[in-house]
Amino acid sequence: MASTGVIRTGTAGWVFEPWRGTFFPEGLVQKKELACAASRLGSIEINATFRANQKPASFAKWAGEAARDGFVFSIKGPKLVTHIKRLKNCEIELANFFASGPLALGAKLGPFVWQLPPNVSYDRDVLANFLNLLPKTTADYVKLSSKADERLKSEPFLDTAGVGPIRHAIELRNASFDVPEVNALLAEHNMARVIADTAENPSRELTADFAYCRLQGPARGDAQGYQADDIADWAKTVKAWADAGKDVFAYFVHEDKLHAPANAIALRQAAGITLPGD
């Protein structure tokens, strides 16, 4: 029998002024906000990596501030790879990204997520080549990172101490990807297809041994943000996945960012999970 998976719910980022006095206690100093968030959320998606490679010291600092056992970060892949190179001829760009310091998160390193722009359509060769490039183990990670070039501007960070499984998820936002062969290809590489929960992308099909949700809906046509019934429905889904042995990463990233932390906490609690910040 498979062991029960771990359910982690969270948000994209943790710096958002309207959360001060709502999610964060009134008067909490900004340098303590990440620690506060980690006491109430299971995971946070780092988006700064989408804009530019970060430094090992930054990753180490974030890991230290989010010290609660069990909390992890997911990391958004750089737009240089997804939006500019569009997954093509990007081996060195990937090497520079992986070498830039994500391993400094240690045990706090969760999945990498690759978000394609809506105008990138399905090309089997391009997608397959990209999936083949991505590291699946720490050994693969170090091997690829060792190919970093002078654009990295620092020594590759290759210390894998404490790092768990290397996982990847991909968000496909063009309708051309909505064919069975895409999910079959992703499954071959244990690549999680991001579950968006939108009217355009309502599918909850899993393609990996874990689930990665960037909840942007709900997928109901009349939806006005996530209500109690929506949270209850998602709680049943994530618990079923966890009972089947799959870890779950569920981030609320819809336009109503103000209520994203409350949604994440509500889903966690509906799934029967308590944390120190409750």
Contacts in CASP RR format, 6 or more apart in sequence:
PFRMAT RR
TARGET T0000
AUTHOR 0000-0000-0000
METHOD contacts of the structure
MODEL  1
MASTGVIRTGTAGWVFEPWRGTFFPEGLVQKKELACAASRLGSIEINATF
RANQKPASFAKWAGEAARDGFVFSIKGPKLVTHIKRLKNCEIELANFFAS
GPLALGAKLGPFVWQLPPNVSYDRDVLANFLNLLPKTTADYVKLSSKADE
RLKSEPFLDTAGVGPIRHAIELRNASFDVPEVNALLAEHNMARVIADTAE
NPSRELTADFAYCRLQGPARGDAQGYQADDIADWAKTVKAWADAGKDVFA
YFVHEDKLHAPANAIALRQAAGITLPGD
2 244 0 8 1.000
2 245 0 8 1.000
3 245 0 8 1.000
4 242 0 8 1.000
4 243 0 8 1.000
4 245 0 8 1.000
5 241 0 8 1.000
5 242 0 8 1.000
5 243 0 8 1.000
5 245 0 8 1.000
5 246 0 8 1.000
5 247 0 8 1.000
5 248 0 8 1.000
6 70 0 8 1.000
6 242 0 8 1.000
6 247 0 8 1.000
6 248 0 8 1.000
7 238 0 8 1.000
7 239 0 8 1.000
7 242 0 8 1.000
7 247 0 8 1.000
7 248 0 8 1.000
7 250 0 8 1.000
7 268 0 8 1.000
7 271 0 8 1.000
7 273 0 8 1.000
8 41 0 8 1.000
8 42 0 8 1.000
8 43 0 8 1.000
8 70 0 8 1.000
8 71 0 8 1.000
8 72 0 8 1.000
8 247 0 8 1.000
8 248 0 8 1.000
8 249 0 8 1.000
8 250 0 8 1.000
9 41 0 8 1.000
9 42 0 8 1.000
9 43 0 8 1.000
9 238 0 8 1.000
9 250 0 8 1.000
9 251 0 8 1.000
9 252 0 8 1.000
9 264 0 8 1.000
9 265 0 8 1.000
9 267 0 8 1.000
9 268 0 8 1.000
9 271 0 8 1.000
10 41 0 8 1.000
10 42 0 8 1.000
10 43 0 8 1.000
10 44 0 8 1.000
10 45 0 8 1.000
10 250 0 8 1.000
10 251 0 8 1.000
10 252 0 8 1.000
10 260 0 8 1.000
10 261 0 8 1.000
10 264 0 8 1.000
11 37 0 8 1.000
11 41 0 8 1.000
11 44 0 8 1.000
11 45 0 8 1.000
11 251 0 8 1.000
11 252 0 8 1.000
11 253 0 8 1.000
11 257 0 8 1.000
11 260 0 8 1.000
11 261 0 8 1.000
11 264 0 8 1.000
12 44 0 8 1.000
12 45 0 8 1.000
12 47 0 8 1.000
12 214 0 8 1.000
12 251 0 8 1.000
12 253 0 8 1.000
12 260 0 8 1.000
13 44 0 8 1.000
13 45 0 8 1.000
13 46 0 8 1.000
13 47 0 8 1.000
14 33 0 8 1.000
14 34 0 8 1.000
14 37 0 8 1.000
14 44 0 8 1.000
15 30 0 8 1.000
15 33 0 8 1.000
16 257 0 8 1.000
18 257 0 8 1.000
18 258 0 8 1.000
19 33 0 8 1.000
19 258 0 8 1.000
19 261 0 8 1.000
20 26 0 8 1.000
20 27 0 8 1.000
20 28 0 8 1.000
20 33 0 8 1.000
21 27 0 8 1.000
21 28 0 8 1.000
22 258 0 8 1.000
22 261 0 8 1.000
23 37 0 8 1.000
23 40 0 8 1.000
23 261 0 8 1.000
23 262 0 8 1.000
24 33 0 8 1.000
24 36 0 8 1.000
24 37 0 8 1.000
25 36 0 8 1.000
28 36 0 8 1.000
31 65 0 8 1.000
34 44 0 8 1.000
34 62 0 8 1.000
34 65 0 8 1.000
34 66 0 8 1.000
35 65 0 8 1.000
35 66 0 8 1.000
35 67 0 8 1.000
35 68 0 8 1.000
37 44 0 8 1.000
37 66 0 8 1.000
37 261 0 8 1.000
38 44 0 8 1.000
38 65 0 8 1.000
38 66 0 8 1.000
38 67 0 8 1.000
38 68 0 8 1.000
38 71 0 8 1.000
39 68 0 8 1.000
39 275 0 8 1.000
39 276 0 8 1.000
39 277 0 8 1.000
40 261 0 8 1.000
40 265 0 8 1.000
40 275 0 8 1.000
40 277 0 8 1.000
40 278 0 8 1.000
41 71 0 8 1.000
41 261 0 8 1.000
41 264 0 8 1.000
41 265 0 8 1.000
41 268 0 8 1.000
41 275 0 8 1.000
42 70 0 8 1.000
42 71 0 8 1.000
42 72 0 8 1.000
42 264 0 8 1.000
42 268 0 8 1.000
42 275 0 8 1.000
43 71 0 8 1.000
43 72 0 8 1.000
43 73 0 8 1.000
43 74 0 8 1.000
43 110 0 8 1.000
43 249 0 8 1.000
43 251 0 8 1.000
44 66 0 8 1.000
44 73 0 8 1.000
44 74 0 8 1.000
44 251 0 8 1.000
45 73 0 8 1.000
45 74 0 8 1.000
45 75 0 8 1.000
45 76 0 8 1.000
45 113 0 8 1.000
45 214 0 8 1.000
45 251 0 8 1.000
45 253 0 8 1.000
46 54 0 8 1.000
46 62 0 8 1.000
46 73 0 8 1.000
46 74 0 8 1.000
46 75 0 8 1.000
46 76 0 8 1.000
47 76 0 8 1.000
48 54 0 8 1.000
48 58 0 8 1.000
49 75 0 8 1.000
49 76 0 8 1.000
49 77 0 8 1.000
49 78 0 8 1.000
49 97 0 8 1.000
49 102 0 8 1.000
50 76 0 8 1.000
50 77 0 8 1.000
50 78 0 8 1.000
50 79 0 8 1.000
50 115 0 8 1.000
51 78 0 8 1.000
51 79 0 8 1.000
52 78 0 8 1.000
53 78 0 8 1.000
53 96 0 8 1.000
53 97 0 8 1.000
53 100 0 8 1.000
53 152 0 8 1.000
54 100 0 8 1.000
54 101 0 8 1.000
55 100 0 8 1.000
55 101 0 8 1.000
55 154 0 8 1.000
56 100 0 8 1.000
56 101 0 8 1.000
56 103 0 8 1.000
56 104 0 8 1.000
56 154 0 8 1.000
56 157 0 8 1.000
57 104 0 8 1.000
59 101 0 8 1.000
59 102 0 8 1.000
59 103 0 8 1.000
59 104 0 8 1.000
59 105 0 8 1.000
60 104 0 8 1.000
60 105 0 8 1.000
62 73 0 8 1.000
62 105 0 8 1.000
62 108 0 8 1.000
63 73 0 8 1.000
63 104 0 8 1.000
63 105 0 8 1.000
63 106 0 8 1.000
63 107 0 8 1.000
63 108 0 8 1.000
64 108 0 8 1.000
66 73 0 8 1.000
66 108 0 8 1.000
68 275 0 8 1.000
68 276 0 8 1.000
70 107 0 8 1.000
71 108 0 8 1.000
72 105 0 8 1.000
72 107 0 8 1.000
72 108 0 8 1.000
72 109 0 8 1.000
72 110 0 8 1.000
73 105 0 8 1.000
73 108 0 8 1.000
73 109 0 8 1.000
73 110 0 8 1.000
74 110 0 8 1.000
74 111 0 8 1.000
74 112 0 8 1.000
74 113 0 8 1.000
74 169 0 8 1.000
74 212 0 8 1.000
74 249 0 8 1.000
74 251 0 8 1.000
75 102 0 8 1.000
75 109 0 8 1.000
75 110 0 8 1.000
75 111 0 8 1.000
75 112 0 8 1.000
75 113 0 8 1.000
76 112 0 8 1.000
76 113 0 8 1.000
76 114 0 8 1.000
76 115 0 8 1.000
77 97 0 8 1.000
77 112 0 8 1.000
77 113 0 8 1.000
77 114 0 8 1.000
77 115 0 8 1.000
78 93 0 8 1.000
78 97 0 8 1.000
80 90 0 8 1.000
80 93 0 8 1.000
80 97 0 8 1.000
81 87 0 8 1.000
81 90 0 8 1.000
81 93 0 8 1.000
81 94 0 8 1.000
81 97 0 8 1.000
81 114 0 8 1.000
82 114 0 8 1.000
82 115 0 8 1.000
82 116 0 8 1.000
82 117 0 8 1.000
82 120 0 8 1.000
83 116 0 8 1.000
83 117 0 8 1.000
85 93 0 8 1.000
86 116 0 8 1.000
86 117 0 8 1.000
86 120 0 8 1.000
86 126 0 8 1.000
87 116 0 8 1.000
87 120 0 8 1.000
87 126 0 8 1.000
87 127 0 8 1.000
87 129 0 8 1.000
87 130 0 8 1.000
88 126 0 8 1.000
88 129 0 8 1.000
90 130 0 8 1.000
90 133 0 8 1.000
91 133 0 8 1.000
91 144 0 8 1.000
91 147 0 8 1.000
92 147 0 8 1.000
92 148 0 8 1.000
92 149 0 8 1.000
92 151 0 8 1.000
94 133 0 8 1.000
94 134 0 8 1.000
94 144 0 8 1.000
95 144 0 8 1.000
95 145 0 8 1.000
95 146 0 8 1.000
95 147 0 8 1.000
95 148 0 8 1.000
95 149 0 8 1.000
96 148 0 8 1.000
96 149 0 8 1.000
96 151 0 8 1.000
96 152 0 8 1.000
98 135 0 8 1.000
98 141 0 8 1.000
98 144 0 8 1.000
98 145 0 8 1.000
98 148 0 8 1.000
99 145 0 8 1.000
99 146 0 8 1.000
99 148 0 8 1.000
99 152 0 8 1.000
99 156 0 8 1.000
99 157 0 8 1.000
99 158 0 8 1.000
100 152 0 8 1.000
100 154 0 8 1.000
100 157 0 8 1.000
101 157 0 8 1.000
102 109 0 8 1.000
102 112 0 8 1.000
102 157 0 8 1.000
103 109 0 8 1.000
103 141 0 8 1.000
103 157 0 8 1.000
103 158 0 8 1.000
103 159 0 8 1.000
103 160 0 8 1.000
103 163 0 8 1.000
104 157 0 8 1.000
104 159 0 8 1.000
105 163 0 8 1.000
106 161 0 8 1.000
106 162 0 8 1.000
106 163 0 8 1.000
106 164 0 8 1.000
107 162 0 8 1.000
107 163 0 8 1.000
107 164 0 8 1.000
109 163 0 8 1.000
109 164 0 8 1.000
110 164 0 8 1.000
110 167 0 8 1.000
110 249 0 8 1.000
111 167 0 8 1.000
111 168 0 8 1.000
111 169 0 8 1.000
111 192 0 8 1.000
111 210 0 8 1.000
111 212 0 8 1.000
111 249 0 8 1.000
112 134 0 8 1.000
112 166 0 8 1.000
112 167 0 8 1.000
112 168 0 8 1.000
112 169 0 8 1.000
113 168 0 8 1.000
113 169 0 8 1.000
113 170 0 8 1.000
113 171 0 8 1.000
113 194 0 8 1.000
113 212 0 8 1.000
113 214 0 8 1.000
114 168 0 8 1.000
114 169 0 8 1.000
114 170 0 8 1.000
114 171 0 8 1.000
115 170 0 8 1.000
115 171 0 8 1.000
115 173 0 8 1.000
115 194 0 8 1.000
116 170 0 8 1.000
116 171 0 8 1.000
116 172 0 8 1.000
116 173 0 8 1.000
116 174 0 8 1.000
117 173 0 8 1.000
118 173 0 8 1.000
118 174 0 8 1.000
119 174 0 8 1.000
120 173 0 8 1.000
120 174 0 8 1.000
121 174 0 8 1.000
121 176 0 8 1.000
121 177 0 8 1.000
122 172 0 8 1.000
122 174 0 8 1.000
122 176 0 8 1.000
122 177 0 8 1.000
122 179 0 8 1.000
122 182 0 8 1.000
124 181 0 8 1.000
124 185 0 8 1.000
127 182 0 8 1.000
127 185 0 8 1.000
128 185 0 8 1.000
131 185 0 8 1.000
131 186 0 8 1.000
131 188 0 8 1.000
131 189 0 8 1.000
131 191 0 8 1.000
132 189 0 8 1.000
133 144 0 8 1.000
134 168 0 8 1.000
134 189 0 8 1.000
134 191 0 8 1.000
135 141 0 8 1.000
135 143 0 8 1.000
135 144 0 8 1.000
135 166 0 8 1.000
136 166 0 8 1.000
136 189 0 8 1.000
136 190 0 8 1.000
137 166 0 8 1.000
138 160 0 8 1.000
138 163 0 8 1.000
138 164 0 8 1.000
138 166 0 8 1.000
140 166 0 8 1.000
141 160 0 8 1.000
141 166 0 8 1.000
142 158 0 8 1.000
142 160 0 8 1.000
145 156 0 8 1.000
145 157 0 8 1.000
145 158 0 8 1.000
146 156 0 8 1.000
146 158 0 8 1.000
148 156 0 8 1.000
167 190 0 8 1.000
167 192 0 8 1.000
167 208 0 8 1.000
167 210 0 8 1.000
168 189 0 8 1.000
168 191 0 8 1.000
168 192 0 8 1.000
169 191 0 8 1.000
169 192 0 8 1.000
169 193 0 8 1.000
169 194 0 8 1.000
169 208 0 8 1.000
169 212 0 8 1.000
169 249 0 8 1.000
170 186 0 8 1.000
170 191 0 8 1.000
170 192 0 8 1.000
170 193 0 8 1.000
170 194 0 8 1.000
171 194 0 8 1.000
171 196 0 8 1.000
171 214 0 8 1.000
172 182 0 8 1.000
172 193 0 8 1.000
172 194 0 8 1.000
173 201 0 8 1.000
175 200 0 8 1.000
178 201 0 8 1.000
182 193 0 8 1.000
183 193 0 8 1.000
183 205 0 8 1.000
183 207 0 8 1.000
186 192 0 8 1.000
186 193 0 8 1.000
186 207 0 8 1.000
186 208 0 8 1.000
187 207 0 8 1.000
187 208 0 8 1.000
190 208 0 8 1.000
190 209 0 8 1.000
191 207 0 8 1.000
191 208 0 8 1.000
192 206 0 8 1.000
192 207 0 8 1.000
192 208 0 8 1.000
192 210 0 8 1.000
192 211 0 8 1.000
192 212 0 8 1.000
193 205 0 8 1.000
193 206 0 8 1.000
193 207 0 8 1.000
193 208 0 8 1.000
193 212 0 8 1.000
194 212 0 8 1.000
194 213 0 8 1.000
194 214 0 8 1.000
195 201 0 8 1.000
195 203 0 8 1.000
195 204 0 8 1.000
195 211 0 8 1.000
195 212 0 8 1.000
195 213 0 8 1.000
195 214 0 8 1.000
195 215 0 8 1.000
196 213 0 8 1.000
196 214 0 8 1.000
196 215 0 8 1.000
196 216 0 8 1.000
196 217 0 8 1.000
197 204 0 8 1.000
197 213 0 8 1.000
197 215 0 8 1.000
197 216 0 8 1.000
197 217 0 8 1.000
197 218 0 8 1.000
197 219 0 8 1.000
197 234 0 8 1.000
198 216 0 8 1.000
198 217 0 8 1.000
198 219 0 8 1.000
199 217 0 8 1.000
199 219 0 8 1.000
199 220 0 8 1.000
199 221 0 8 1.000
201 219 0 8 1.000
202 219 0 8 1.000
204 237 0 8 1.000
206 241 0 8 1.000
206 246 0 8 1.000
209 245 0 8 1.000
209 246 0 8 1.000
209 247 0 8 1.000
210 246 0 8 1.000
210 247 0 8 1.000
210 248 0 8 1.000
210 249 0 8 1.000
211 238 0 8 1.000
211 241 0 8 1.000
211 246 0 8 1.000
211 247 0 8 1.000
211 248 0 8 1.000
211 249 0 8 1.000
211 250 0 8 1.000
212 249 0 8 1.000
213 248 0 8 1.000
213 249 0 8 1.000
213 250 0 8 1.000
213 251 0 8 1.000
214 251 0 8 1.000
214 253 0 8 1.000
215 226 0 8 1.000
215 234 0 8 1.000
215 250 0 8 1.000
215 251 0 8 1.000
215 252 0 8 1.000
215 253 0 8 1.000
215 254 0 8 1.000
215 263 0 8 1.000
216 253 0 8 1.000
216 254 0 8 1.000
216 255 0 8 1.000
217 223 0 8 1.000
217 225 0 8 1.000
217 226 0 8 1.000
217 254 0 8 1.000
218 225 0 8 1.000
218 226 0 8 1.000
218 227 0 8 1.000
218 230 0 8 1.000
220 230 0 8 1.000
223 230 0 8 1.000
225 254 0 8 1.000
225 256 0 8 1.000
225 259 0 8 1.000
226 234 0 8 1.000
226 252 0 8 1.000
226 254 0 8 1.000
226 259 0 8 1.000
226 263 0 8 1.000
226 266 0 8 1.000
228 266 0 8 1.000
231 263 0 8 1.000
231 266 0 8 1.000
231 267 0 8 1.000
231 270 0 8 1.000
232 270 0 8 1.000
234 250 0 8 1.000
234 267 0 8 1.000
234 270 0 8 1.000
235 267 0 8 1.000
235 270 0 8 1.000
235 271 0 8 1.000
235 272 0 8 1.000
238 248 0 8 1.000
238 250 0 8 1.000
238 267 0 8 1.000
238 271 0 8 1.000
239 271 0 8 1.000
241 248 0 8 1.000
242 248 0 8 1.000
242 271 0 8 1.000
250 264 0 8 1.000
250 267 0 8 1.000
251 264 0 8 1.000
252 259 0 8 1.000
252 260 0 8 1.000
252 261 0 8 1.000
252 263 0 8 1.000
252 264 0 8 1.000
252 267 0 8 1.000
253 260 0 8 1.000
254 260 0 8 1.000
265 278 0 8 1.000
268 275 0 8 1.000
269 278 0 8 1.000
END
